[in-house]
Amino acid sequence: MMIFRSLPAIGGNLALCAMIATLLTSIVPSTHARVTDEACGPIYFKGQQSGPWEYRRERYLPRDRANADWILADVERNHFPPQTEMLIRPKSRYFGADMSYTLIRYPNHHRALAAVVRLGERESTEKPMGSDYSIECWFNRAVRFTADDPVVRGLYADYLARRSRPEEATEQLIWMERAAAGNALTHYNIGLLYTEIKKYE
């Protein structure tokens, strides 16, 4: 089993390391076809008043950070608290509904993406109960919203690898490398994922 040891450096969240380690414990075969942008819905809805927002705090201008921190804390408190993230107790009727609310407002929310994958595995489905979209659609939406987020690319690559889709996983790793910007620890994680899909070269 491998883990993303660089996540504290690129994502600032130690809990995410444990989540990815959990995700990497098994290979889940799948014949699932690649999703389309149309099937996964628009990122921006007509008349939308609430988001979408960038999850990565470092992307905000200093003058915007206080307000951005408040908005994220409000979303997580009401729809993605620790009990929901760890699949202990949903805030609404279904875990999938809480994660949908979070991911519609923060498409590249790293921890919510990791959690929705675990939820799908627990429910043995690609579209968890209460979720607006399939798991892969959430990744599709995340990469459309923030194509340069290496954590999203790594999570997506892992998701594809564990469903026996190594070529598509490789596509995400190529994007991840482009977004790495010379970060040695991110490149180390890329190497771990290439090892997972047996692309040793």
N, C-alpha and C positions, 0 to 999 in steps of 0.2 A: 504494500500500500504506500502511496506517496501523498505528500501534503504540500500545499502552497506555502512555503516558508517565508516568502517575501511579502505576504499580504499586509502585515503591519506596516511595512514601508510604503506600499502603494495604495493601501486602502485604509490603514489606520484602525483596523478592527481585529483584535485577536480572536474574537468569537468566530469570525468568518473562516479562520484556519480549521477550526474543529468541524465546522459545517462541511467544508470541502473534503476534509478527510473522511467524513461519514459518507459523502456522495461517492467517493472513489472506492468504496469497499466491495462493490459488485458490478459485474457486467450485465446489462439488461438487454437481451436481443430484441431487435425491432425491425419491422419492414416498413415503418412509417415513412411516407413520402414527404419531401421537403414542402414546407408551408409557403404560401404566397403572401405578399404584402396586403393584397385585397382581402384575403381570408382573415387576416389578423387585425383588420380595422385601422382607422386613421389614428395617428398620434395626437393630433389636434382636432378637437370636435368643434363644430360650429356653435358659437355662443358659450364655449367653455370658459368658466370663470376661475377654476381652481386647477392650476398647473397646465401642462406638465412642467416639472422643475428638474433641474440637474441635481443628482444625488451627491456628487463629489463636492465637498465644501471648498476645496482649494480653487474651484472654478469660479467662485463668486468674488466680485470685487469687495474689498474690505468694507466699504460703506454699506454693502448689502447683506453682510454676513449675519448680523444680529436678527434681522427680519427673516432671513432664510433659515436660520437655526430654529426660530420660533415656529415657523410653518412646519418644518420637518418633525419637530418634537410633538406638535399638535397631531399630525397625521399618525405618527407612531404610537402616541399615547392612546388614541381613540380606535386605531385599526390594526396596529402591529406591535403590541406590547410584548415583553419577553414570553409570557404564557402562550401567546399566539404563535410567535416565532418558533418556539420549541414544540409546537403542536400539542400543548397541554389543554388549553381552553381557548376557544374562539371568542372574539368580542361580539360578533354578530352570530347568526345561526350557524354559518359554515366558515371554516378556515379559508376556503377558496374565495369567499366573498370579501373577507378582510384583506387578503393578499391582492385581490383585484383592485380594491380601492387604493391600496398603497402603490401598486405598479402602474395604475393609470396616471397617478399624480407624480410618481417618480419611476419612470420606465427603467432606469438603470440602477434601481435600489438593489445593491449587491446581496444583502441579507435576505430580502424578500424573494429574490430569484432563487437563491439556494434553498429557502424554505419551501417554495412551491414545488421544486423538484422532489424534495423529501416527502411532501404531502402526496404528490402523484404516486410515488413508490408505495407509500403506506396504503393508499386507496386502490392501488393496482390499476391506475388509469392515466391517460395522457391529458385528461381534462377533469381536474378535481371538482368535487361537488361545490357548487356556488361560484366557481370561477367563470369569468366572462370569456376567457380564451383558453386554448390548450397551453400546455407548458412550453412547447416550442414556439407558439405565437408570442408568449411573453418575451422569449429571447429575441425573436424577430423584431418586436417592437423596441426592445432595448438597444439593439445594434443600429436600428434606423434612427433612433433618437440620439445616441452617442456612439458613433462609429469608432471613436478613438479611445474608448474605455477598455484598458487591458484586462481588468477584472471580469467584466462582462464577457469578453472574448474567451477568457480562460474557463469560466463557468460553462459557457455554451459549448466549447470544445470538449469539455469533460462529459457533458450531457450527451453529445453526439457519439463520443468514443464508447460510452457504456451502452449505447444502443447499436453497436457494431456498424457504425457509419464513419470509418476512419478518414475517407477522402473529404467528407464535409467537415470533420473535426480539423483536418489539416488546413482547410481554408480559413477557419477561425484562428488557428495558430499563426498563420501568415499575417493576418490582420493584427493579432496580438503583438507580434514582433515589430510591426510598423509602429504600433502605439507605445512600445516599450521605451523609446527614446534613450537607448543606451543604458537602461537600468539593469545592472548585472543580476540582481535578485529576480527580476521579472524574467530575464532570459533563462535563469536557472529553472524557474517554474515551467517555462516553455519546454525546456529539455525533459522535465519530468513527464509532461503530457505527451510529448513525442514518444517517450519510452512506453507509456501506457498503450499507445496505438501501434507499438512495435515498429516505428519508423526510426530505427537507430541511427541511420545516416544523418 
